[in-house]
Amino acid sequence: MTRKIISLILALAIAAGCCVPAFALKSNLFDSLKNRFSQSQEVLPEKESPDYDGYPFIIVRGMEFAGLTYKKGTPEERNCLGEIKAGKIIGVILKGIASGLIHWDVNYFADGVIDYVNDLMGLMACDKKGNSVYNVTVPSYPLSAANYPELEDIGYDNEEGIIRAACERYGAENVYYYRYDWRLDPFTHAKGINALVRQALSDSGKSKVNLVCCSMGGIETLAYISEYGSSKLNRVIFVSSTFCGTHVTTDVLRGIIEVDPFNLYMYARQNLAKDSRALALLFDGLYKAKVFDAVSRFANNWFVPKLKDRVYDEFLSPVFGTMPSVWALVLPEGYKEAVKYMFGGKEKEYADFIALTKRYQDLAASRAGILKKAEKSGTSVCVIASYNCACIPVYPGGGGNGDNTLESDRILGGAAVAKLGSTLGESYVPANPAHLSPDRVVDLSCALFPESTWAICGSPHVACSYGTDMSDFLFWAVDYSGRLTVNSSEKYPQFMKSSYNQELSKW
């Protein structure tokens, strides 16, 4: 009976992490903010004057499942991400668990779950050349936000909140929104960003723009700078961004799936018990009782080995395995192993796609030089990211320390970051003590831009929701005149803490 209970707990854990390469369907932890700010008593200031004299503002958004539409304008039109209903998910999982336990065969559980996630996400698949298998489109905005009335009713969280605040602050005629099919080639999106930059300069008569790139937008922006340079960028700000790749794509494409008990516990506690003290105490008790250890051992020694080949062959490989964007995030040290794992014995069949991946590796190898050159030529390059939030606990990279979606060492530009729940140690000596966080968890001395990188403890992925301290901080960074560093304002030091509602405080 104990083993069956452990099986049930594990099944739920694995089901929650089965979409790891897609960054686990980026969850919005702040839905409550929408109602809060739709009736907000705090209204952001209008633009400074009708003759606003700043640079045009461009935002390159991150991964967005909701933006992918199948057969737009036809009777078959639907979102590529199938409708997510809690009841349906629970039903599929419980049915699979029951079937698996009755037959004592994990494949019975896998049958229903794999079919369900393929129905949910199968329309996102790319072919062997990295092109969309299906007729998929994404809304685009080649002109300023003033030309698109629908943007007036955009949301309050994350990128939408940034756009809303930017339109109020600068005027919609000075705001531009790059929305794109995030699955596809970053170098194709580099052309799209370049077109939008040129449009903004033509409209405004300015010589440069300010560009904010969020999450997946980081690799697209890096591709843009590599192709077109940075002469048209006054300031570029990477927010929770992928410009330095990710461990999750690197590990998953190498077939490395491993459940860590502490990371599983922290992920459950931070995501499932964030609003419940009782549930948090329950998870604490289960961790102390070694239940999470038992679940992890069972997963790593039995469940994952039996399921992994099926999950890859029937879902991960055909849906995500040939998405250019996913491969653009692979770290150089894991690239050869990833190619061997995903395409071993099929190199000729996938020759065109492998050639694409090599180009992304060239981009990864040169990213430091590309961005340092941009900074040297006068572009202000800044990084805003967070730490001390759990990542999906089914891969080892990053030690579980992230922003609930991506790993902190990567989104902070190559910083040294301790494993979740630990520190770098009292004996750790940073190259520059000024860049060591007060809790000794993050050392920014080794980051690409130690003088212009901010690390926020507890802030969620992208954050910057409308009307929050995080939003104010972002726009302070955008508007700052001159060279922006972590010493530019006493109000915004390099290391800060964030509350659930994105309220910032000093250490």
C-alpha positions as CSV (number, residue, x, y, z in Angstrom):
1,M,0.0,0.0,0.0
2,T,2.8,2.4,0.8
3,R,4.3,1.8,-2.6
4,K,1.0,2.6,-4.3
5,I,0.6,5.8,-2.3
6,I,4.1,6.9,-3.3
7,S,3.3,6.0,-6.9
8,L,0.2,8.3,-6.8
9,I,2.2,11.2,-5.4
10,L,5.0,10.7,-8.0
11,A,2.5,10.5,-10.8
12,L,1.2,13.9,-9.9
13,A,4.7,15.3,-9.6
14,I,5.8,13.9,-13.0
15,A,2.5,15.1,-14.7
16,A,3.2,18.6,-13.4
17,G,6.7,18.6,-15.0
18,C,6.0,16.7,-18.2
19,C,6.2,19.9,-20.3
20,V,9.7,21.0,-19.1
21,P,11.1,22.0,-22.5
22,A,8.3,24.5,-22.8
23,F,9.3,25.9,-19.5
24,A,6.3,24.2,-17.9
25,L,3.6,26.5,-19.3
26,K,4.8,29.7,-17.7
27,S,2.5,30.1,-14.7
28,N,1.1,33.4,-13.7
29,L,1.4,33.7,-10.0
30,F,-0.2,37.1,-9.8
31,D,-3.7,36.7,-11.3
32,S,-5.0,38.5,-8.2
33,L,-3.2,41.6,-9.3
34,K,-5.5,42.0,-12.3
35,N,-8.5,42.8,-10.1
36,R,-6.4,44.8,-7.8
37,F,-5.1,47.1,-10.5
38,S,-8.2,47.2,-12.7
39,Q,-9.6,49.3,-9.8
40,S,-6.3,50.7,-8.8
41,Q,-6.2,53.8,-6.7
42,E,-2.6,54.4,-7.7
43,V,-2.6,55.6,-11.3
44,L,0.7,55.9,-13.1
45,P,1.6,59.5,-14.3
46,E,0.7,60.5,-17.8
47,K,3.5,61.1,-20.2
48,E,5.5,64.1,-19.2
49,S,4.1,66.3,-22.0
50,P,2.5,66.1,-25.5
51,D,6.0,66.7,-26.8
52,Y,7.6,63.8,-25.0
53,D,11.3,64.0,-25.9
54,G,12.5,60.5,-25.0
55,Y,13.5,57.6,-27.1
56,P,10.8,55.2,-28.5
57,F,10.1,52.3,-26.2
58,I,10.2,48.7,-27.7
59,I,9.3,45.6,-25.8
60,V,10.2,42.1,-27.1
61,R,8.0,39.7,-25.2
62,G,8.8,36.2,-24.1
63,M,7.3,32.8,-24.8
64,E,3.5,33.0,-25.1
65,F,1.3,30.0,-25.7
66,A,-1.8,32.1,-26.0
67,G,-0.6,33.9,-29.0
68,L,-0.3,30.9,-31.3
69,T,-3.4,30.5,-33.4
70,Y,-4.2,27.5,-35.7
71,K,-5.9,28.2,-39.0
72,K,-6.7,31.8,-38.3
73,G,-9.9,33.1,-40.0
74,T,-11.3,29.6,-40.8
75,P,-14.0,27.6,-39.1
76,E,-11.3,25.5,-37.6
77,E,-9.6,28.4,-35.9
78,R,-8.4,27.6,-32.4
79,N,-5.6,28.3,-30.0
80,C,-2.6,26.0,-30.5
81,L,-2.7,25.4,-26.8
82,G,-5.8,23.3,-26.2
83,E,-8.2,24.5,-23.5
84,I,-6.8,23.8,-20.1
85,K,-9.5,22.8,-17.6
86,A,-8.6,21.7,-14.1
87,G,-11.3,19.1,-14.1
88,K,-10.1,17.5,-17.4
89,I,-6.5,17.4,-16.2
90,I,-7.5,15.8,-12.8
91,G,-9.7,13.3,-14.6
92,V,-6.9,12.3,-17.0
93,I,-4.4,11.9,-14.2
94,L,-6.7,10.0,-11.9
95,K,-7.9,7.7,-14.6
96,G,-4.3,7.0,-15.6
97,I,-3.3,6.4,-12.0
98,A,-6.2,4.1,-11.4
99,S,-5.4,2.1,-14.6
100,G,-1.7,2.0,-13.8
101,L,-2.3,0.7,-10.3
102,I,-4.9,-1.9,-11.3
103,H,-2.6,-3.4,-13.9
104,W,0.6,-2.4,-12.0
105,D,2.1,-1.1,-15.2
106,V,3.1,2.5,-15.6
107,N,2.4,2.4,-19.3
108,Y,-1.3,2.4,-18.6
109,F,-0.8,5.8,-16.9
110,A,1.4,7.0,-19.7
111,D,-1.2,6.1,-22.4
112,G,-3.8,8.6,-21.3
113,V,-1.4,11.4,-20.2
114,I,0.7,11.4,-23.4
115,D,-2.4,11.4,-25.5
116,Y,-3.8,14.3,-23.5
117,V,-0.6,16.5,-23.7
118,N,-0.4,15.7,-27.4
119,D,-4.0,16.9,-27.9
120,L,-3.1,19.9,-25.7
121,M,0.1,21.0,-27.4
122,G,0.6,18.9,-30.6
123,L,-0.3,21.7,-33.0
124,M,2.9,23.5,-31.9
125,A,5.1,20.9,-33.5
126,C,7.9,21.8,-36.0
127,D,9.2,19.7,-38.9
128,K,12.7,18.4,-39.6
129,K,13.8,21.8,-41.0
130,G,12.5,23.8,-38.0
131,N,9.4,25.1,-39.7
132,S,5.9,24.9,-38.3
133,V,4.1,21.6,-39.2
134,Y,0.7,23.3,-39.0
135,N,-0.8,26.6,-40.2
136,V,0.0,28.7,-37.2
137,T,0.0,32.5,-36.9
138,V,0.7,35.1,-34.2
139,P,-0.8,38.6,-34.0
140,S,1.8,41.2,-35.0
141,Y,2.1,44.9,-34.4
142,P,4.4,46.5,-37.0
143,L,3.4,50.1,-36.0
144,S,3.2,51.9,-32.7
145,A,0.7,50.8,-30.1
146,A,-1.5,53.8,-30.9
147,N,-2.6,52.0,-34.1
148,Y,-4.0,49.0,-32.2
149,P,-7.1,49.7,-30.0
150,E,-7.0,46.2,-28.6
151,L,-3.8,47.0,-26.8
152,E,-5.7,49.5,-24.7
153,D,-7.4,46.6,-22.9
154,I,-4.2,44.6,-22.5
155,G,-3.6,42.9,-19.2
156,Y,-1.9,43.9,-16.0
157,D,0.8,41.3,-15.4
158,N,4.3,40.7,-16.9
159,E,4.7,41.9,-20.5
160,E,1.2,43.2,-20.7
161,G,1.6,45.2,-17.6
162,I,4.8,46.7,-19.0
163,I,3.0,47.7,-22.2
164,R,0.1,49.3,-20.3
165,A,2.5,51.3,-18.1
166,A,4.6,52.3,-21.0
167,C,1.6,53.6,-23.0
168,E,0.5,55.7,-20.0
169,R,4.0,56.9,-19.3
170,Y,5.2,57.7,-22.9
171,G,2.1,57.8,-25.0
172,A,1.0,54.9,-27.1
173,E,2.5,56.5,-30.2
174,N,5.9,56.0,-28.7
175,V,5.5,52.4,-27.7
176,Y,6.1,49.4,-29.9
177,Y,5.4,45.7,-29.2
178,Y,7.2,42.8,-30.8
179,R,5.0,39.8,-30.7
180,Y,6.2,36.7,-32.6
181,D,6.1,33.0,-33.0
182,W,8.5,32.1,-30.3
183,R,9.0,28.5,-31.6
184,L,10.9,29.6,-34.7
185,D,14.3,30.7,-35.8
186,P,15.7,33.6,-33.6
187,F,17.5,35.0,-36.6
188,T,14.2,35.3,-38.4
189,H,12.9,37.3,-35.4
190,A,16.1,39.4,-35.6
191,K,14.8,40.7,-38.9
192,G,11.4,41.5,-37.3
193,I,13.0,43.4,-34.5
194,N,15.1,45.3,-36.9
195,A,12.0,46.3,-38.9
196,L,10.3,47.5,-35.8
197,V,13.3,49.5,-34.7
198,R,13.5,51.2,-38.1
199,Q,9.8,52.0,-37.9
200,A,10.1,53.5,-34.5
201,L,13.0,55.7,-35.6
202,S,11.2,56.8,-38.7
203,D,8.0,57.7,-36.7
204,S,9.9,59.5,-34.0
205,G,12.8,61.1,-35.8
206,K,15.1,59.9,-33.1
207,S,18.4,58.2,-33.6
208,K,17.9,55.4,-31.0
209,V,15.4,53.4,-29.1
210,N,15.1,51.9,-25.6
211,L,14.5,48.1,-25.8
212,V,13.2,45.8,-23.1
213,C,13.3,42.1,-23.8
214,C,11.6,39.6,-21.5
215,S,12.3,35.9,-21.1
216,M,12.6,34.2,-24.5
217,G,12.9,37.7,-26.0
218,G,16.5,37.7,-24.7
219,I,17.8,35.2,-27.3
220,E,15.9,37.0,-30.1
221,T,17.5,40.3,-29.0
222,L,20.9,38.7,-28.9
223,A,20.4,37.5,-32.5
224,Y,19.3,41.0,-33.5
225,I,22.4,42.6,-32.1
226,S,24.6,40.0,-33.7
227,E,23.1,40.7,-37.1
228,Y,22.4,44.4,-37.0
229,G,24.7,45.8,-34.3
230,S,23.6,48.1,-31.4
231,S,24.0,51.5,-33.0
232,K,20.3,52.1,-32.8
233,L,19.9,51.0,-29.2
234,N,20.3,53.6,-26.4
235,R,19.6,51.0,-23.7
236,V,18.7,47.3,-23.7
237,I,17.4,45.7,-20.6
238,F,17.2,42.0,-20.2
239,V,14.4,41.0,-17.8
240,S,14.3,37.4,-16.6
241,S,15.9,36.7,-20.0
242,T,17.4,33.8,-21.9
243,F,20.3,35.7,-23.4
244,C,22.7,33.3,-21.7
245,G,20.8,30.1,-22.5
246,T,19.1,27.7,-20.0
247,H,19.9,24.5,-18.1
248,V,16.4,23.2,-18.6
249,T,16.7,22.9,-22.4
250,T,20.3,21.6,-22.2
251,D,19.4,18.9,-19.7
252,V,16.1,17.8,-21.3
253,L,17.6,17.6,-24.8
254,R,20.4,15.4,-23.3
255,G,17.8,13.1,-21.8
256,I,18.7,14.0,-18.3
257,I,15.6,13.8,-16.2
258,E,16.2,13.6,-12.4
259,V,13.9,14.4,-9.5
260,D,15.6,16.1,-6.6
261,P,13.8,15.7,-3.3
262,F,14.6,19.1,-1.9
263,N,13.7,20.9,-5.1
264,L,10.5,18.9,-5.4
265,Y,9.6,19.9,-1.8
266,M,10.4,23.6,-2.5
267,Y,8.5,23.6,-5.7
268,A,5.4,22.2,-4.1
269,R,5.7,24.5,-1.1
270,Q,6.2,27.7,-3.1
271,N,3.6,26.9,-5.8
272,L,0.9,24.8,-4.1
273,A,1.1,26.2,-0.6
274,K,1.8,29.9,-1.2
275,D,-1.7,30.8,0.1
276,S,-2.1,28.1,2.7
277,R,-0.2,28.0,5.9
278,A,-1.7,24.6,6.7
279,L,-0.6,23.1,3.4
280,A,2.9,24.6,3.9
281,L,3.1,22.9,7.3
282,L,1.9,19.6,5.7
283,F,4.7,19.8,3.1
284,D,7.2,20.6,5.8
285,G,6.1,17.5,7.7
286,L,6.3,15.3,4.6
287,Y,9.8,16.6,3.9
288,K,11.0,15.9,7.4
289,A,9.4,12.4,7.2
290,K,11.5,11.7,4.1
291,V,8.4,11.3,1.9
292,F,9.9,13.5,-0.8
293,D,13.1,11.4,-0.6
294,A,11.0,8.3,-1.2
295,V,9.1,9.8,-4.1
296,S,12.4,11.0,-5.7
297,R,14.1,7.6,-5.3
298,F,11.0,5.9,-6.8
299,A,10.9,8.3,-9.7
300,N,14.6,8.1,-10.5
301,N,15.0,4.4,-10.1
302,W,11.7,3.1,-11.5
303,F,9.1,5.6,-12.8
304,V,11.4,7.8,-15.1
305,P,13.4,4.9,-16.6
306,K,10.2,3.1,-17.6
307,L,8.5,6.2,-19.0
308,K,11.3,8.3,-20.4
309,D,11.6,6.7,-23.8
310,R,7.9,6.8,-24.4
311,V,7.6,10.5,-23.4
312,Y,10.5,11.5,-25.7
313,D,9.4,9.3,-28.6
314,E,5.7,10.1,-28.5
315,F,5.7,13.7,-27.2
316,L,8.8,15.7,-26.5
317,S,10.8,14.8,-29.6
318,P,8.0,15.3,-32.2
319,V,6.6,18.4,-30.6
320,F,9.6,20.3,-29.1
321,G,12.6,18.4,-30.5
322,T,12.8,20.4,-33.7
323,M,11.8,23.8,-32.4
324,P,14.6,26.2,-33.3
325,S,14.0,28.4,-30.2
326,V,14.5,25.5,-27.9
327,W,17.9,24.6,-29.4
328,A,19.0,28.3,-29.4
329,L,19.1,28.0,-25.6
330,V,21.3,24.9,-25.3
331,L,24.5,25.6,-23.4
332,P,27.8,24.9,-25.3
333,E,29.0,22.3,-22.8
334,G,25.9,20.1,-23.4
335,Y,25.4,20.7,-27.1
336,K,27.2,17.6,-28.6
337,E,25.5,15.3,-26.1
338,A,22.1,16.8,-26.9
339,V,22.6,16.3,-30.6
340,K,23.7,12.7,-30.0
341,Y,20.7,12.0,-27.7
342,M,18.1,13.6,-30.0
343,F,19.4,12.7,-33.4
344,G,21.9,9.9,-32.9
345,G,21.8,7.6,-36.0
346,K,19.5,10.1,-37.8
347,E,22.1,12.8,-38.6
348,K,21.4,12.7,-42.3
349,E,17.7,12.8,-41.9
350,Y,18.0,15.9,-39.7
351,A,21.0,17.5,-41.4
352,D,19.3,20.8,-42.2
353,F,18.0,21.2,-38.6
354,I,21.4,20.3,-37.1
355,A,23.0,23.0,-39.3
356,L,20.6,25.5,-37.7
357,T,21.6,24.3,-34.2
358,K,25.3,24.9,-35.1
359,R,24.5,28.5,-36.0
360,Y,22.9,28.9,-32.6
361,Q,26.0,27.5,-31.0
362,D,28.1,30.1,-32.8
363,L,25.8,32.7,-31.4
364,A,26.2,31.3,-27.9
365,A,30.0,31.2,-28.2
366,S,30.1,34.8,-29.2
367,R,27.4,36.3,-27.0
368,A,29.8,37.8,-24.4
369,G,31.8,39.5,-27.2
370,I,28.6,40.7,-28.9
371,L,27.2,42.3,-25.8
372,K,30.5,43.7,-24.5
373,K,31.0,45.3,-27.9
374,A,27.6,46.9,-27.7
375,E,28.4,48.3,-24.3
376,K,31.7,49.6,-25.5
377,S,30.1,51.3,-28.4
378,G,27.7,53.3,-26.1
379,T,24.7,51.0,-25.6
380,S,23.7,50.7,-22.0
381,V,23.2,47.0,-21.3
382,C,21.3,46.1,-18.1
383,V,20.1,42.9,-16.5
384,I,17.2,42.5,-14.1
385,A,16.4,39.0,-12.8
386,S,15.6,37.2,-9.6
387,Y,16.6,34.2,-7.4
388,N,15.4,32.1,-4.5
389,C,12.3,30.7,-6.3
390,A,12.1,27.0,-7.2
391,C,12.4,25.7,-10.8
392,I,10.6,22.6,-12.1
393,P,12.2,19.9,-10.0
394,V,12.8,17.2,-12.7
395,Y,16.2,18.2,-14.0
396,P,19.5,18.8,-12.2
397,G,20.8,22.0,-13.9
398,G,20.8,25.2,-11.9
399,G,20.5,23.6,-8.6
400,G,16.8,24.4,-8.4
401,N,17.5,28.1,-7.8
402,G,15.6,30.4,-10.1
403,D,12.6,32.6,-10.6
404,N,10.0,29.8,-10.8
405,T,10.6,29.4,-14.5
406,L,14.3,29.8,-15.4
407,E,17.6,29.4,-13.6
408,S,19.1,32.3,-11.8
409,D,22.7,31.7,-12.8
410,R,21.7,32.0,-16.5
411,I,19.2,34.9,-16.3
412,L,21.7,36.8,-14.2
413,G,24.2,36.6,-17.0
414,G,26.5,33.8,-15.7
415,A,26.5,34.7,-12.0
416,A,27.6,32.2,-9.4
417,V,24.4,31.1,-7.6
418,A,24.1,28.7,-4.7
419,K,21.7,25.8,-4.8
420,L,18.2,26.6,-3.6
421,G,18.0,26.6,0.1
422,S,21.8,27.0,0.6
423,T,24.5,29.7,0.4
424,L,27.9,29.9,-1.3
425,G,29.4,29.4,2.1
426,E,31.2,31.5,4.7
427,S,34.6,30.5,3.1
428,Y,33.5,31.6,-0.4
429,V,35.6,34.6,-1.6
430,P,34.1,36.6,-4.5
431,A,36.3,38.5,-6.9
432,N,34.6,41.6,-5.8
433,P,32.8,41.5,-2.4
434,A,30.6,44.4,-3.4
435,H,28.8,42.1,-5.8
436,L,28.0,39.3,-3.3
437,S,24.4,39.3,-2.1
438,P,23.8,40.0,1.6
439,D,22.5,36.4,2.0
440,R,25.6,35.0,0.3
441,V,23.5,33.2,-2.3
442,V,24.5,35.2,-5.5
443,D,27.9,36.5,-6.6
444,L,27.6,38.8,-9.6
445,S,31.3,39.3,-9.8
446,C,31.5,36.7,-12.6
447,A,28.4,37.9,-14.4
448,L,28.7,39.4,-17.9
449,F,27.7,42.8,-16.5
450,P,28.4,43.0,-12.8
451,E,28.1,46.8,-12.7
452,S,24.7,46.8,-14.3
453,T,22.9,43.7,-13.1
454,W,20.2,43.7,-10.4
455,A,19.3,40.5,-8.5
456,I,15.9,40.5,-6.7
457,C,15.3,37.9,-4.0
458,G,11.9,36.4,-4.4
459,S,10.7,38.2,-7.5
460,P,8.8,36.0,-10.0
461,H,9.6,35.5,-13.7
462,V,9.4,38.8,-15.6
463,A,7.3,40.4,-12.9
464,C,7.0,44.2,-13.4
465,S,3.2,44.0,-13.2
466,Y,1.3,47.2,-13.6
467,G,1.4,49.6,-10.7
468,T,4.0,47.6,-8.6
469,D,7.4,48.6,-7.2
470,M,8.9,46.3,-9.8
471,S,7.3,48.3,-12.6
472,D,8.5,51.5,-11.1
473,F,12.0,50.1,-10.9
474,L,12.0,49.0,-14.5
475,F,10.9,52.3,-15.8
476,W,13.4,54.1,-13.7
477,A,16.0,52.0,-15.4
478,V,14.6,52.7,-18.8
479,D,14.4,56.5,-18.3
480,Y,17.7,57.0,-16.4
481,S,19.9,59.5,-18.3
482,G,23.5,58.6,-18.7
483,R,25.4,55.5,-17.9
484,L,23.3,53.3,-15.7
485,T,24.9,51.2,-12.9
486,V,24.0,49.6,-9.7
487,N,25.3,52.7,-7.9
488,S,23.1,55.1,-9.8
489,S,20.4,55.3,-7.1
490,E,20.3,54.6,-3.4
491,K,16.7,53.6,-3.8
492,Y,17.6,50.7,-6.2
493,P,20.7,48.9,-4.9
494,Q,22.1,45.9,-6.7
495,F,20.4,43.4,-4.3
496,M,16.8,43.9,-3.2
497,K,14.0,41.7,-1.9
498,S,10.5,41.4,-3.4
499,S,7.2,40.5,-1.7
500,Y,4.4,38.5,-3.2
501,N,2.9,41.7,-4.5
502,Q,6.2,42.8,-6.0
503,E,6.9,45.4,-3.3
504,L,10.6,46.0,-3.2
505,S,12.7,46.5,-0.1
506,K,16.3,46.8,0.8
507,W,18.3,44.2,2.8
